[in-house]
Amino acid sequence: MKNVVRLACLVVAICAVAPVWSQEKAEKVDLEMMSRIRYEGFRDSKVMEFATGLMDSIGERLTGSPNMKRANEWTRDQLAAMGLSNAHLEAWGPFGRGWANQYINVRMTSPDVVPLIVYAKAWTPGTNGVVEGKCIRVTIEDKKDFEKYKGKLAGMIVISGPDADVKPITEAPFKRMSDDDLAKTAEYQIPGERPAFRMGDFVKRQQFVKDLNQFFADEKVLAVIDHSRQTSGGGTVFVQSGGSYKAGETTTIPQLTMAIEHWSRIARLLQQKKDVSLELNVANTFYDDDPMQYDTIAEIPGTDKDKKDEVVMLGAHLDSWHAGTGATDNGAGTIVMMEAMRILKTLDIKPRRTIRIGLWSGEEEGLLGSQGYVEKHFGSRPRIDEPGMKDMPTLLRREAGEVTVLPEQAKVSAYFNVDNGSGKIRGIYLQENAAVWPIFEAWMKPFKDLGMNTITMRNTGGTDHQSFDAVGIPGFQFIQDPLEYESRTHHSNMDVYDRLQPEDLKQISVIVAGFVYDAAMRDQMLPRKPIEKALPKEPEKKEDK
C-alpha cells in the first residue's frame, strides 16, 4: 500500500512540474543562430553608417518639418535597399503645421556687445529681419499676474522664467548602471506610489499657455526669452516648443530659449536697474502643405504557412527636437532597429512569423505616430471632446473608455522598442507581464557576457511601446545604461552624432536581433496580460473664486 501511495505521489509531482519542464524545453535558444547574429553585428556592423546618414546628412527631425519628410523617405529607401519587403510610408493625422528654423543670431548690444547662445522654440514665428529692443524681466505664474504688466511690455523683449540657479557640476554627467542600480530597477514598484494623470489639470495647463501667449501678443512684445533648465550648464541648452502645432493655434510672438549662464547675466543687470538691449534676427518657417504625417514601415515576410500572418514588431521613434540632430533621442533607437533588420536579412533567416519594423513620427508630441498606427490596425479608445484633446489619440487615456480591439491585434506576438539613448542594454521591463519572465530569462542567457542580466516586472513609460501595451499587445522597452542622456543630450543642442557610443549601439543591435528572431521562431506567440480597464471620468473641479 505504501508503494502505491508513493507511486501516486510521484505521479502528482511529475504532473505538477511538467508545465514548467515543457516550457523550459520550449525556450531552448538556437545558440548557433545567436552566434551568427553576434558575428555579423560585431564584425560587419553598419550602425554608424546609418548614424552619419541620419544625423549628419539629414539632421534634426521635428515632426512636420522638411527634414522629417526627408528622414521618412531615407529610412524607407534604406530598408528597401536591404531587401526588405513592403517598405512604405503610412500616413496618420491630421497633425497640424510643420515648422523649421532657418537662421538665428542674437547678441547683446548694451551695456556690452556680445553674441549669445540661444535657440528658437518650435512652432513660434521669426522676427522678419533684424530687430532691436530693450529687455524687461517678467515673472508670470498664473493669469492673476497679467494685470501688473499690462501696458508695460509693448516693443520690449521679455526675459521670462524663474531665477536661474547655476550650480557647479559636482557629479560625473556620464554614468553606467551599477549592480546596485540594476538591483533597484529589478524591484517592483506597487501602483499608486506615483500621482495619477489628471485630464482636467492637463487641459488647464494647456489653456494657461494659450492665454499667456495671447497676453504677450495683445501687449505687442517683441519676443520672449526664457532660460534652459536649471540642471544644464556649459552651453548645453534644452529646447522644445513655444506653443501649439495645431493650425489656428500657433503663437504670433517669437519665443527663444537661452543658455542659462547668458540669461542669468541679463537678469542680474536688469535687477541692478541697468538698461539691457538685444538685437535679434530669427528666421522660422511654417509649413501648411500637408496636415498628415508619416511612419516608415517595412518587413521580412514569414515563411511558415501556419504562422506567416502572425507578426513580431520592433520599432523606435524617428522624430526629434530641433536644437541638435536628434542623435540619442532617438536616432540611436532608429539606427539600431535598422541594423537589427539588416543583420537578420543579411543572415537570410527564414522567420516563421513576419518581422515588421516601424519608425514613428510624432513621438515627441505625445506618441502620436505609433498611436495613429495602432489605432488604425489594432485597437482604440473612444475620442475625448474636451478642449485640447480634439482629434488627439486617446489610447493612453483610460478615462476615455474601454478599448475596442481590431482583428489584426490577435496576430501580433510582441513589439520591442528602443528609446533611452545610446547606452547598452542591461535588461528588459516586463510591463507587469509575469508570464514572459521565464521566456526572456532564457533569451537573455546568450547575452549575459554583454551585460544584459536584469528582468523587472516594472512598467516604464514615455515612449512608443505604450501604444501597443494599451491595446493588449505585449510591448517592451529595454533597460539601458543612462550615460549622459538626461544630463547632457536629451532634447538639447548637444544631442549630436559625437555623443553616440558605437560599441554600445552594436550591442543593442545584436540583442534586439536575437530577441526578435526568438519571438519570430517560437512555437507559440508570447503570452498576454489583460488590457487595462477604463477609468471613471474625473469629477468636475470647482473653479476657485
C-alpha positions as MATLAB code, in Angstrom:
seq = 'MKNVVRLACLVVAICAVAPVWSQEKAEKVDLEMMSRIRYEGFRDSKVMEFATGLMDSIGERLTGSPNMKRANEWTRDQLAAMGLSNAHLEAWGPFGRGWANQYINVRMTSPDVVPLIVYAKAWTPGTNGVVEGKCIRVTIEDKKDFEKYKGKLAGMIVISGPDADVKPITEAPFKRMSDDDLAKTAEYQIPGERPAFRMGDFVKRQQFVKDLNQFFADEKVLAVIDHSRQTSGGGTVFVQSGGSYKAGETTTIPQLTMAIEHWSRIARLLQQKKDVSLELNVANTFYDDDPMQYDTIAEIPGTDKDKKDEVVMLGAHLDSWHAGTGATDNGAGTIVMMEAMRILKTLDIKPRRTIRIGLWSGEEEGLLGSQGYVEKHFGSRPRIDEPGMKDMPTLLRREAGEVTVLPEQAKVSAYFNVDNGSGKIRGIYLQENAAVWPIFEAWMKPFKDLGMNTITMRNTGGTDHQSFDAVGIPGFQFIQDPLEYESRTHHSNMDVYDRLQPEDLKQISVIVAGFVYDAAMRDQMLPRKPIEKALPKEPEKKEDK';
ca = [
       0.000    0.000    0.000;
       2.853    2.339    0.866;
       4.392    1.709   -2.560;
       1.091    2.564   -4.216;
       0.880    5.797   -2.232;
       4.472    6.682   -3.123;
       3.812    5.973   -6.793;
       0.710    8.159   -6.699;
       2.674   10.982   -5.050;
       5.394   10.659   -7.689;
       2.844   10.910  -10.494;
       1.314   14.030   -8.896;
       4.777   15.581   -8.512;
       5.674   14.906  -12.144;
       2.370   16.385  -13.310;
       2.973   19.458  -11.172;
       6.372   20.229  -12.728;
       5.528   19.095  -16.258;
       4.307   22.533  -17.449;
       7.488   24.181  -16.168;
       9.682   21.474  -17.714;
       7.906   21.712  -21.059;
       8.223   25.495  -21.028;
      11.936   25.334  -20.321;
      12.288   22.834  -23.142;
      10.298   25.096  -25.480;
      12.556   28.043  -24.616;
      15.789   26.402  -25.672;
      17.569   29.054  -27.695;
      19.160   28.478  -31.109;
      22.718   29.210  -29.975;
      24.130   28.671  -33.447;
      21.901   31.478  -34.742;
      22.810   33.683  -31.761;
      26.494   33.169  -32.659;
      25.817   34.157  -36.265;
      23.901   37.263  -35.149;
      26.760   38.268  -32.854;
      29.382   37.708  -35.540;
      27.519   39.803  -38.125;
      26.597   42.546  -35.673;
      30.071   42.930  -34.142;
      32.309   42.347  -37.175;
      30.384   43.866  -40.064;
      28.188   46.458  -38.366;
      26.641   49.228  -40.431;
      25.088   51.021  -37.462;
      27.437   54.030  -37.582;
      26.952   54.334  -41.340;
      23.238   54.656  -40.629;
      24.139   57.165  -37.888;
      26.034   59.568  -40.126;
      23.412   59.220  -42.858;
      20.614   60.182  -40.492;
      22.255   62.618  -38.083;
      24.876   64.293  -40.289;
      23.253   64.271  -43.731;
      19.649   64.896  -42.641;
      19.926   66.347  -39.123;
      17.066   67.415  -36.838;
      13.698   65.799  -37.496;
      10.919   67.822  -35.918;
       7.568   66.305  -36.846;
       6.126   68.266  -39.745;
       9.465   69.714  -40.880;
      11.043   69.156  -44.304;
      13.791   67.172  -42.556;
      11.196   64.806  -41.095;
       9.923   64.131  -44.602;
      13.491   63.519  -45.786;
      14.088   61.129  -42.879;
      10.914   59.173  -43.654;
      11.958   58.783  -47.262;
      15.602   57.986  -46.432;
      14.709   55.243  -43.942;
      12.175   53.769  -46.352;
      14.775   53.680  -49.126;
      17.473   52.222  -46.851;
      15.172   49.435  -45.690;
      14.144   48.692  -49.273;
      17.816   48.587  -50.326;
      18.428   45.923  -47.642;
      15.892   43.754  -49.432;
      13.019   44.232  -47.004;
       9.513   43.867  -48.365;
       6.662   46.373  -48.472;
       8.846   49.341  -47.476;
       6.450   52.290  -47.425;
       5.276   55.386  -45.608;
       1.995   55.127  -43.732;
       0.023   58.281  -43.027;
      -1.541   59.308  -39.722;
      -3.196   62.507  -38.618;
      -4.178   65.160  -39.211;
      -1.192   66.517  -37.287;
      -1.133   70.261  -37.898;
       1.525   72.703  -39.061;
       5.087   71.916  -39.970;
       7.874   74.199  -38.735;
      11.619   74.725  -39.131;
      14.232   77.274  -38.084;
      16.499   78.530  -40.876;
      18.558   81.162  -39.064;
      19.109   82.656  -35.635;
      21.506   85.302  -34.389;
      21.115   87.040  -31.038;
      23.549   89.445  -29.387;
      23.605   91.926  -26.563;
      24.158   95.471  -27.818;
      24.050   97.290  -24.450;
      25.634   97.617  -21.900;
      28.085   95.248  -23.645;
      28.359   93.834  -27.142;
      28.479   90.038  -27.049;
      26.996   87.094  -29.002;
      24.582   84.914  -27.025;
      23.796   81.180  -27.148;
      20.100   80.924  -27.928;
      17.693   78.770  -29.941;
      14.201   79.338  -31.330;
      11.346   77.439  -29.720;
       9.407   75.208  -32.117;
       6.182   76.490  -33.651;
       6.930   80.140  -32.963;
       7.431   82.803  -35.668;
      10.623   84.610  -36.581;
      11.386   88.320  -36.335;
      11.054   89.232  -40.033;
      14.590   90.569  -40.134;
      16.825   92.305  -37.610;
      15.034   93.862  -34.640;
      16.409   95.530  -31.534;
      14.748   96.261  -28.232;
      15.173   96.778  -24.524;
      14.721   93.893  -22.099;
      12.229   93.668  -19.239;
      12.092   90.953  -16.592;
       8.671   89.319  -16.269;
       7.511   86.653  -13.824;
       4.060   85.253  -14.568;
       2.833   82.132  -12.776;
      -0.915   82.440  -13.392;
      -3.443   84.761  -15.040;
      -3.632   86.927  -11.912;
      -0.129   88.186  -12.752;
      -1.225   89.656  -16.104;
      -2.569   92.831  -14.558;
       0.740   94.130  -13.188;
       2.343   94.025  -16.651;
      -0.494   95.467  -18.739;
       0.611   98.445  -20.801;
       4.299   97.996  -19.925;
       5.553   95.459  -22.481;
       4.983   96.963  -25.941;
       8.129   96.790  -28.081;
      10.063   95.103  -25.256;
      11.990   91.808  -25.184;
      10.538   89.824  -22.289;
      13.053   87.971  -20.128;
      10.824   85.284  -18.655;
      11.109   82.472  -16.157;
      12.187   81.810  -12.569;
      15.514   82.988  -11.182;
      18.388   80.964  -12.582;
      20.409   78.886  -10.165;
      23.610   77.900  -11.944;
      25.327   75.302   -9.809;
      28.723   73.681  -10.352;
      28.754   70.175  -11.832;
      29.790   68.069   -8.838;
      28.870   64.622  -10.201;
      30.058   62.936  -13.381;
      27.425   63.550  -16.090;
      28.308   60.183  -17.704;
      27.070   57.108  -15.826;
      26.654   53.381  -16.335;
      24.311   51.313  -14.185;
      25.983   49.625  -11.211;
      24.925   46.291   -9.749;
      23.056   48.244   -7.069;
      21.280   50.326   -9.703;
      20.185   47.190  -11.548;
      19.039   45.520   -8.320;
      16.857   48.554   -7.523;
      15.445   48.564  -11.057;
      14.537   44.890  -10.648;
      12.408   45.715   -7.598;
       8.743   46.130   -8.451;
       7.018   49.415   -7.626;
       3.488   48.998   -6.289;
       0.964   51.070   -8.311;
      -0.295   54.177   -6.596;
       3.067   55.497   -5.480;
       3.088   57.975   -8.355;
       0.446   60.688   -8.855;
      -2.223   59.789  -11.392;
      -2.548   61.715  -14.640;
      -5.453   64.146  -14.396;
      -7.007   65.230  -17.674;
      -8.503   68.341  -16.112;
      -5.113   69.562  -14.911;
      -3.584   68.844  -18.323;
      -6.261   70.839  -20.145;
      -5.912   73.671  -17.626;
      -2.138   73.894  -18.199;
      -2.650   73.931  -21.951;
      -5.179   76.738  -21.634;
      -2.821   78.801  -19.470;
      -0.086   78.552  -22.143;
      -2.589   79.756  -24.752;
      -3.712   82.617  -22.521;
      -0.118   83.638  -21.799;
       0.820   83.637  -25.485;
      -2.267   85.699  -26.273;
      -1.412   88.152  -23.490;
       2.069   88.718  -24.931;
       0.554   89.161  -28.391;
      -2.011   91.677  -27.111;
       0.727   93.608  -25.322;
       2.757   93.641  -28.564;
       6.006   92.357  -27.097;
       8.946   91.978  -29.469;
       9.984   88.498  -28.301;
      10.016   86.247  -25.226;
      13.237   84.636  -23.955;
      13.412   82.040  -21.190;
      16.377   80.020  -19.961;
      17.355   76.403  -20.309;
      16.551   74.106  -17.405;
      18.273   74.554  -14.048;
      20.350   71.369  -14.323;
      22.017   72.495  -17.529;
      25.252   74.373  -17.929;
      28.353   74.695  -20.020;
      26.453   75.930  -23.048;
      24.059   72.977  -23.102;
      20.606   74.291  -23.992;
      17.444   72.189  -23.688;
      14.821   73.402  -26.174;
      11.303   72.267  -27.042;
       8.172   74.104  -28.217;
       6.716   77.528  -27.577;
       3.107   76.703  -28.283;
       0.710   74.590  -30.285;
       1.464   72.933  -33.633;
      -2.255   72.896  -34.473;
      -3.468   75.115  -37.306;
      -5.044   78.293  -35.996;
      -3.491   77.913  -32.533;
       0.176   78.777  -33.087;
       1.559   81.783  -31.253;
       2.348   85.040  -33.078;
       5.274   86.058  -30.849;
       8.878   84.825  -31.373;
       9.984   82.690  -28.426;
      13.578   81.699  -27.668;
      15.457   79.625  -25.095;
      18.863   80.910  -23.961;
      21.823   79.226  -22.290;
      21.277   79.626  -18.564;
      24.606   81.428  -17.994;
      23.796   84.102  -20.599;
      20.207   84.503  -19.404;
      21.339   84.965  -15.798;
      23.731   87.767  -16.802;
      20.862   89.679  -18.387;
      18.643   89.045  -15.349;
      21.317   90.341  -12.959;
      21.774   93.518  -14.984;
      18.023   94.141  -15.011;
      17.875   93.574  -11.257;
      20.533   96.282  -10.925;
      18.193   98.650  -12.847;
      20.522   98.813  -15.842;
      19.251   99.022  -19.401;
      19.881   95.888  -21.470;
      19.304   95.863  -25.218;
      19.381   92.854  -27.546;
      19.499   92.511  -31.295;
      17.555   89.565  -32.731;
      17.423   88.046  -36.186;
      15.339   84.881  -36.335;
      14.040   83.197  -39.485;
      11.426   80.463  -38.928;
       9.056   78.933  -41.483;
       5.660   77.277  -41.047;
       4.563   74.553  -43.479;
       0.866   74.018  -44.197;
       1.043   71.966  -47.394;
       0.281   68.579  -45.800;
      -1.594   68.175  -42.487;
      -0.750   64.456  -42.385;
       2.460   62.898  -41.061;
       4.040   59.519  -41.742;
       5.584   56.413  -40.191;
       8.156   54.279  -42.021;
       7.165   50.600  -42.271;
       8.966   47.559  -43.788;
       9.160   43.814  -43.119;
      10.735   40.417  -43.592;
       7.851   38.105  -44.584;
       7.136   34.985  -42.574;
       7.618   31.601  -44.216;
       5.602   29.184  -42.037;
       2.274   28.518  -43.740;
       0.513   28.414  -40.359;
       2.272   31.431  -38.803;
       3.322   33.817  -41.593;
       0.289   36.024  -40.981;
       1.450   36.494  -37.381;
       3.794   39.418  -36.726;
       6.716   40.323  -34.464;
       7.331   44.071  -34.427;
      10.282   46.230  -33.480;
      10.456   49.986  -33.583;
      11.694   53.369  -32.425;
      10.704   56.968  -32.955;
      12.337   58.719  -35.872;
      11.372   62.287  -34.981;
      13.394   64.572  -32.716;
      13.572   68.083  -31.350;
      15.443   70.676  -33.371;
      18.379   72.213  -31.458;
      20.669   69.201  -32.062;
      20.460   66.439  -34.656;
      18.394   64.003  -32.578;
      21.237   61.510  -32.149;
      20.474   59.928  -28.771;
      16.781   60.855  -28.881;
      16.050   58.932  -30.872;
      18.388   58.498  -33.792;
      20.082   55.800  -31.698;
      16.874   53.786  -31.443;
      16.185   54.222  -35.149;
      19.597   53.066  -36.351;
      19.820   50.041  -34.029;
      16.412   48.822  -35.197;
      17.501   49.302  -38.814;
      20.734   47.447  -38.031;
      18.831   44.597  -36.343;
      16.753   44.192  -39.511;
      19.906   44.345  -41.651;
      21.563   41.618  -39.559;
      18.578   39.295  -39.891;
      18.210   39.953  -43.614;
      21.948   39.514  -44.256;
      21.848   36.143  -42.474;
      18.995   35.175  -44.819;
      16.862   33.863  -41.995;
      13.521   32.284  -42.831;
      11.330   33.526  -39.964;
       8.202   31.586  -39.204;
       6.393   34.850  -38.406;
       6.629   38.129  -40.304;
       9.098   40.592  -38.763;
       7.974   44.218  -39.159;
       9.818   47.438  -38.306;
       8.019   50.696  -37.527;
       9.837   54.047  -37.290;
       7.428   56.531  -35.772;
       6.984   60.281  -36.142;
       5.180   62.494  -33.631;
       6.551   60.720  -30.539;
       7.786   63.966  -29.009;
       4.303   65.464  -29.216;
       2.634   62.529  -27.413;
       3.419   59.178  -29.123;
       1.218   60.376  -31.971;
       2.691   58.310  -34.813;
       2.683   54.967  -33.022;
      -0.764   55.650  -31.585;
      -2.018   56.501  -35.068;
      -0.643   53.214  -36.415;
      -2.046   51.160  -33.532;
      -5.469   52.807  -33.775;
      -5.604   52.037  -37.494;
      -4.547   48.402  -37.193;
      -5.026   47.029  -33.681;
      -7.481   48.935  -31.470;
      -8.582   52.244  -29.981;
     -10.430   54.006  -27.181;
     -13.300   56.490  -27.707;
     -12.447   60.082  -28.559;
     -12.350   62.813  -25.913;
     -14.166   66.009  -26.870;
     -12.588   68.233  -24.206;
     -10.582   71.301  -25.337;
      -7.013   70.351  -26.147;
      -7.922   66.726  -26.958;
      -9.904   67.181  -30.175;
      -8.560   64.852  -32.903;
      -5.909   63.549  -30.481;
      -5.315   59.800  -29.996;
      -6.656   58.519  -26.687;
      -5.012   55.077  -26.333;
      -3.194   56.132  -23.173;
      -6.226   57.898  -21.684;
      -8.063   55.224  -19.737;
     -10.698   57.771  -18.739;
     -11.744   57.867  -22.422;
     -13.419   54.443  -22.178;
     -12.825   50.782  -22.963;
     -10.537   49.565  -25.761;
     -12.171   48.295  -28.939;
      -9.899   45.630  -30.437;
      -9.500   45.067  -34.186;
      -8.879   41.609  -35.753;
      -5.196   42.332  -36.558;
      -4.436   42.722  -32.856;
      -4.677   38.967  -32.294;
      -1.913   38.354  -34.839;
       0.852   40.418  -33.172;
       3.095   38.371  -30.893;
       5.226   41.230  -29.494;
       6.586   44.725  -30.007;
      10.148   45.664  -28.930;
      11.180   49.317  -28.539;
      14.439   51.252  -28.005;
      14.298   54.874  -26.829;
      16.626   55.601  -23.926;
      19.721   56.937  -25.638;
      22.959   55.362  -26.783;
      23.672   53.225  -23.683;
      23.936   49.471  -23.975;
      21.088   47.170  -22.961;
      21.240   45.886  -19.367;
      17.864   44.160  -19.190;
      14.193   44.492  -20.038;
      10.970   45.830  -18.485;
       8.164   43.247  -18.449;
       5.314   45.782  -18.132;
       3.811   43.545  -15.420;
       3.558   40.574  -17.783;
       4.838   37.836  -15.459;
       4.225   35.038  -17.968;
       7.065   36.213  -20.204;
       9.636   36.146  -17.357;
      10.939   32.563  -17.930;
      10.881   33.137  -21.685;
      13.002   36.295  -21.581;
      15.246   34.741  -18.949;
      16.145   32.042  -21.455;
      16.534   34.541  -24.296;
      18.894   36.701  -22.214;
      21.383   33.934  -21.410;
      23.386   34.204  -24.676;
      23.904   37.915  -23.911;
      24.861   37.727  -20.244;
      28.514   38.314  -21.161;
      27.388   41.548  -22.880;
      25.951   42.937  -19.640;
      22.291   42.002  -20.094;
      21.185   40.260  -16.916;
      18.220   42.143  -15.386;
      14.494   41.496  -15.621;
      11.977   43.690  -13.860;
       8.206   43.460  -13.583;
       8.085   47.257  -13.600;
       6.249   49.348  -16.133;
       8.221   52.046  -17.875;
       6.630   54.818  -19.873;
       7.192   57.830  -22.068;
       7.735   56.028  -25.346;
       6.078   54.027  -28.114;
       5.769   50.553  -26.573;
       2.938   52.056  -24.517;
       0.794   52.396  -27.648;
       0.956   48.625  -28.176;
       0.673   47.753  -24.488;
      -2.512   49.826  -24.266;
      -4.385   47.505  -26.663;
      -3.135   44.252  -25.140;
      -0.145   43.582  -27.408;
       2.948   42.545  -25.413;
       5.083   45.689  -25.747;
       8.529   46.004  -24.220;
      11.216   48.629  -23.639;
      14.787   47.675  -22.742;
      16.750   48.832  -19.681;
      19.750   50.855  -20.887;
      22.805   52.486  -19.357;
      21.915   56.174  -18.904;
      25.329   57.525  -19.997;
      24.725   61.299  -20.366;
      21.190   61.073  -21.732;
      19.383   63.130  -19.078;
      22.378   65.213  -18.008;
      23.520   66.406  -21.439;
      21.749   65.240  -24.590;
      18.002   64.705  -24.079;
      16.220   67.460  -26.083;
      19.368   69.606  -26.158;
      21.707   71.263  -28.638;
      24.301   68.631  -27.665;
      22.214   65.733  -28.978;
      24.558   65.091  -31.900;
      26.443   62.245  -33.611;
      29.522   62.633  -31.379;
      27.510   61.651  -28.280;
      26.717   58.213  -29.736;
      28.659   55.209  -28.379;
      29.444   52.821  -31.281;
      30.199   49.722  -29.183;
      27.009   50.168  -27.172;
      24.958   50.557  -30.351;
      26.411   47.333  -31.752;
      25.487   45.540  -28.527;
      21.914   46.863  -28.691;
      21.543   45.829  -32.334;
      22.710   42.278  -31.635;
      20.441   41.785  -28.622;
      17.383   43.203  -30.400;
      18.052   40.970  -33.425;
      18.328   37.977  -31.085;
      15.080   38.716  -29.244;
      13.193   39.401  -32.471;
      14.486   36.173  -34.008;
      13.469   34.168  -30.932;
       9.972   35.681  -30.990;
       9.592   35.032  -34.724;
      10.639   31.385  -34.426;
       8.839   30.416  -31.206;
       6.123   27.748  -31.431;
       3.640   29.949  -29.578;
       3.038   33.669  -29.585;
       4.130   35.470  -26.423;
       1.626   35.299  -23.554;
      -0.533   38.345  -22.936;
      -1.772   40.227  -19.915;
      -5.270   41.746  -19.630;
      -5.997   45.098  -21.260;
      -6.263   47.840  -18.665;
      -9.850   48.734  -17.829;
     -11.289   52.187  -18.371;
     -11.142   54.658  -15.515;
     -14.197   56.544  -14.299;
     -14.361   60.088  -15.577;
     -12.936   62.756  -13.300;
     -15.428   64.730  -11.239;
     -15.551   68.337  -12.345;
     -13.420   70.580  -10.137;
     -14.992   73.812   -8.960;
     -13.045   76.873  -10.004;
     -11.528   78.941   -7.198;
     -13.309   82.247   -6.815;
];
